[in-house]
Amino acid sequence: MSLSDFSLENKVALITGGTSGLGKMIALALAKAGAFVWIASSRDNADETIHEIKQQGSDACFIQADVTSSDALEEAVSKILNQSNRIDILVNAAGINLRTSAEELTMDEWQKTIDINLTAPFYLSQLVSESMKNNKWGRIINIASLQSLRAFDNSIPYGASKGGIMQLTRALAQAYSKDGILVNAIAPGFFRTNLTELLFQDPDKLKTLANKTMMGRNGEEKDIFGISVFLCSDANSYVTGQTIFLDGGFSAA
């Protein structure tokens, strides 16, 4: 093994939710490592992310896709394959957390959360797997959560979907690893994203959460770079079916 095994040169990555939060952080990391990045989002709001990627000397494209629509996902994958000829890396980072109490939670909110957080990662993984199988190489990264293991207030559908992501990661790995497709999940602690913005407006809560980690701080953008590049590169040749908790020791304390 050499440092070149961490390079993503000539790799094509598809990242859902790559316009903000963890998805954007991972998009910047993979692009900096050499990957050509396709950013998929339901809204046409990727200009800032693509600008930042190009500023660091890398390249990216935006593709509009509603991850709750199977037709839209099929169309997006087809377009990428027509233009880039391959998809080597899939990062399922699109997600929502509606934070509704158990008493007020509706079936529509439940279904919307499951559709975005769990069904879309399954179907996209299935769609891109053929391209990866043809090349006998692929990497799929799902975004899990501390709530894959434990519960937080007002997050029933989110927690259920993230528990499902942890098992989906194992199941996809069992199905695809023999074809050279390694499937893993990253379970972040508390990073500043759209989903946690309100939390980051409360200094006392942030301090309490930081003190629950073994490192005494919450997550920062730099923390996600190494694990993202490693899991998506040739440097990772034997890690599959795993959920890696990127949380400063929060879940182990």
C-alpha positions as CSV (number, residue, x, y, z in Angstrom):
1,M,0.0,0.0,0.0
2,S,1.1,3.6,-0.7
3,L,-0.3,7.0,-0.2
4,S,-1.6,6.9,-3.8
5,D,-4.2,4.3,-2.6
6,F,-6.0,7.2,-0.9
7,S,-6.4,9.0,-4.2
8,L,-9.8,9.2,-5.9
9,E,-8.4,10.3,-9.3
10,N,-10.6,9.0,-12.2
11,K,-13.4,8.1,-9.8
12,V,-17.0,9.4,-10.2
13,A,-19.0,10.0,-7.1
14,L,-22.7,10.7,-6.7
15,I,-23.7,12.4,-3.4
16,T,-27.3,13.1,-2.4
17,G,-27.8,16.0,-0.1
18,G,-24.4,17.4,-1.2
19,T,-25.5,21.0,-1.1
20,S,-25.3,21.5,2.7
21,G,-24.3,19.9,6.0
22,L,-22.5,16.5,6.0
23,G,-23.2,15.9,2.4
24,K,-21.4,19.1,1.4
25,M,-18.5,18.3,3.7
26,I,-18.1,14.8,2.1
27,A,-18.5,16.3,-1.4
28,L,-15.6,18.7,-0.7
29,A,-13.5,15.9,0.7
30,L,-14.0,13.5,-2.1
31,A,-13.4,16.2,-4.7
32,K,-10.2,17.3,-3.0
33,A,-9.0,13.7,-3.2
34,G,-9.5,13.7,-6.9
35,A,-13.1,12.4,-7.6
36,F,-15.4,14.0,-10.1
37,V,-18.5,14.8,-8.0
38,W,-22.2,14.8,-9.0
39,I,-24.3,16.5,-6.4
40,A,-28.0,15.5,-6.4
41,S,-30.6,17.6,-4.7
42,S,-34.3,18.3,-5.1
43,R,-33.6,22.0,-5.1
44,D,-31.4,23.9,-7.5
45,N,-29.1,25.2,-4.8
46,A,-25.7,23.6,-5.5
47,D,-23.9,26.7,-6.9
48,E,-22.1,27.5,-3.6
49,T,-20.9,23.9,-3.2
50,I,-19.7,23.6,-6.8
51,H,-18.0,26.9,-6.6
52,E,-16.0,25.8,-3.5
53,I,-15.1,22.5,-5.2
54,K,-13.8,24.3,-8.3
55,Q,-11.9,26.8,-6.1
56,Q,-9.9,23.9,-4.7
57,G,-9.0,22.7,-8.2
58,S,-11.6,19.9,-8.5
59,D,-14.7,19.5,-10.7
60,A,-18.4,18.8,-10.0
61,C,-21.8,18.9,-11.6
62,F,-25.3,19.4,-10.2
63,I,-28.2,17.1,-11.0
64,Q,-31.7,17.9,-9.8
65,A,-33.5,14.9,-8.3
66,D,-36.3,14.3,-5.8
67,V,-35.0,11.3,-3.8
68,T,-38.5,10.3,-2.9
69,S,-39.3,9.6,-6.5
70,S,-38.1,6.3,-8.0
71,D,-38.5,7.8,-11.5
72,A,-36.4,10.8,-10.6
73,L,-33.6,8.6,-9.2
74,E,-33.7,6.3,-12.3
75,E,-33.5,9.4,-14.5
76,A,-30.6,10.9,-12.5
77,V,-28.5,7.7,-12.5
78,S,-29.2,7.2,-16.3
79,K,-28.0,10.8,-17.0
80,I,-24.8,10.4,-15.0
81,L,-24.0,7.1,-16.7
82,N,-24.6,8.7,-20.1
83,Q,-22.3,11.6,-19.3
84,S,-19.6,10.0,-17.1
85,N,-19.9,6.4,-18.2
86,R,-19.6,5.1,-14.6
87,I,-20.5,5.7,-11.0
88,D,-17.8,4.4,-8.6
89,I,-19.0,6.0,-5.3
90,L,-22.4,6.6,-3.9
91,V,-22.9,8.7,-0.7
92,N,-26.5,8.7,0.6
93,A,-26.4,11.9,2.6
94,A,-29.9,13.4,2.0
95,G,-32.0,13.3,5.1
96,I,-34.6,15.0,7.3
97,N,-35.5,15.1,11.0
98,L,-38.9,16.8,11.5
99,R,-38.6,16.7,15.4
100,T,-42.3,16.1,16.1
101,S,-43.6,14.8,19.4
102,A,-45.0,11.2,19.7
103,E,-48.5,12.7,20.3
104,E,-48.4,15.0,17.2
105,L,-46.6,12.8,14.8
106,T,-48.6,12.1,11.6
107,M,-48.4,9.2,9.1
108,D,-47.4,11.7,6.4
109,E,-44.4,12.8,8.5
110,W,-43.5,9.2,9.3
111,Q,-43.6,8.2,5.6
112,K,-41.7,11.2,4.3
113,T,-38.9,10.5,6.8
114,I,-38.7,6.9,5.9
115,D,-38.8,7.6,2.2
116,I,-36.0,10.1,2.3
117,N,-33.8,8.6,5.0
118,L,-34.1,4.9,4.3
119,T,-36.0,4.0,1.0
120,A,-33.9,6.4,-1.2
121,P,-30.5,5.0,0.0
122,F,-31.8,1.4,-0.7
123,Y,-33.1,2.2,-4.2
124,L,-30.1,4.4,-5.2
125,S,-27.7,1.6,-4.1
126,Q,-29.6,-0.9,-6.1
127,L,-29.5,1.4,-9.2
128,V,-25.8,2.1,-9.1
129,S,-24.7,-1.4,-8.2
130,E,-24.8,-2.6,-11.8
131,S,-22.3,0.0,-12.9
132,M,-20.1,-0.9,-9.9
133,K,-20.4,-4.6,-10.6
134,N,-19.3,-4.1,-14.2
135,N,-16.2,-2.4,-13.0
136,K,-15.7,-4.9,-10.1
137,W,-15.2,-1.9,-7.8
138,G,-17.6,0.4,-5.9
139,R,-18.0,2.2,-2.6
140,I,-21.4,3.0,-1.0
141,I,-21.5,5.2,2.1
142,N,-24.7,5.7,4.1
143,I,-25.2,8.3,6.8
144,A,-26.3,6.7,10.1
145,S,-26.6,8.6,13.4
146,L,-26.2,8.3,17.1
147,Q,-29.9,7.5,16.9
148,S,-29.0,4.3,15.1
149,L,-28.3,3.1,18.7
150,R,-30.2,5.4,21.1
151,A,-33.2,7.6,21.3
152,F,-33.5,11.4,21.5
153,D,-36.5,13.5,22.1
154,N,-39.1,14.1,19.3
155,S,-37.3,11.9,16.7
156,I,-39.3,8.7,16.4
157,P,-39.3,8.4,12.6
158,Y,-35.7,9.7,12.3
159,G,-34.5,7.2,14.9
160,A,-36.3,4.4,13.2
161,S,-34.9,5.3,9.8
162,K,-31.4,5.6,11.1
163,G,-31.6,2.3,12.9
164,G,-32.8,0.9,9.6
165,I,-29.7,2.5,7.8
166,M,-27.4,0.6,10.1
167,Q,-29.0,-2.7,9.2
168,L,-29.4,-1.7,5.5
169,T,-25.7,-1.1,5.4
170,R,-25.0,-4.7,6.6
171,A,-27.5,-6.2,4.2
172,L,-26.2,-4.3,1.2
173,A,-22.6,-5.3,2.2
174,Q,-23.7,-8.9,2.3
175,A,-25.3,-8.7,-1.1
176,Y,-22.6,-6.7,-2.9
177,S,-19.2,-7.1,-1.3
178,K,-18.4,-10.2,-3.3
179,D,-18.6,-8.0,-6.4
180,G,-16.0,-5.6,-5.1
181,I,-18.6,-3.1,-3.7
182,L,-17.8,-2.2,-0.1
183,V,-20.7,-0.7,1.8
184,N,-20.3,1.2,5.1
185,A,-22.0,3.9,7.1
186,I,-20.7,6.9,9.0
187,A,-22.6,7.8,12.2
188,P,-21.7,11.4,13.1
189,G,-22.0,13.0,16.5
190,F,-23.0,16.6,16.7
191,F,-21.8,18.6,13.7
192,R,-23.2,21.9,12.6
193,T,-25.7,21.2,9.8
194,N,-29.2,22.3,8.7
195,L,-30.6,19.6,10.9
196,T,-28.8,20.8,14.0
197,E,-28.7,24.6,13.4
198,L,-31.2,25.3,16.2
199,L,-29.1,23.3,18.6
200,F,-26.0,25.3,17.7
201,Q,-27.8,28.5,18.7
202,D,-27.9,27.2,22.3
203,P,-24.4,27.5,23.8
204,D,-25.4,25.7,27.0
205,K,-26.7,22.7,25.2
206,L,-23.7,22.5,22.9
207,K,-21.4,22.6,25.9
208,T,-23.4,19.8,27.6
209,L,-23.1,17.6,24.4
210,A,-19.4,18.4,24.0
211,N,-18.8,17.3,27.6
212,K,-20.5,13.9,26.8
213,T,-17.7,13.1,24.3
214,M,-14.3,11.8,25.3
215,M,-12.6,14.7,23.5
216,G,-14.7,17.5,25.0
217,R,-15.8,19.0,21.8
218,N,-18.4,18.6,19.0
219,G,-17.7,17.7,15.5
220,E,-16.0,20.0,12.9
221,E,-15.7,19.8,9.2
222,K,-12.1,18.6,9.2
223,D,-13.2,15.5,11.2
224,I,-15.1,14.0,8.3
225,F,-12.4,14.4,5.7
226,G,-10.2,11.4,6.5
227,I,-12.8,8.8,7.2
228,S,-14.7,9.8,4.0
229,V,-11.7,9.5,1.7
230,F,-10.5,6.3,3.3
231,L,-13.8,4.5,3.0
232,C,-14.2,5.5,-0.6
233,S,-10.7,4.7,-1.7
234,D,-8.5,1.7,-2.5
235,A,-6.9,2.2,0.9
236,N,-10.0,0.6,2.2
237,S,-9.9,-3.0,0.8
238,Y,-11.5,-5.0,3.7
239,V,-13.9,-2.8,5.7
240,T,-17.5,-3.5,4.7
241,G,-20.8,-3.7,6.5
242,Q,-19.7,-1.5,9.3
243,T,-21.1,1.6,10.9
244,I,-18.3,3.9,12.1
245,F,-19.2,6.3,14.8
246,L,-17.6,9.7,14.1
247,D,-18.6,11.2,17.4
248,G,-15.5,11.9,19.6
249,G,-16.4,8.9,21.7
250,F,-19.9,10.1,22.5
251,S,-21.4,6.6,21.9
252,A,-18.7,4.8,23.8
253,A,-18.7,7.0,26.9
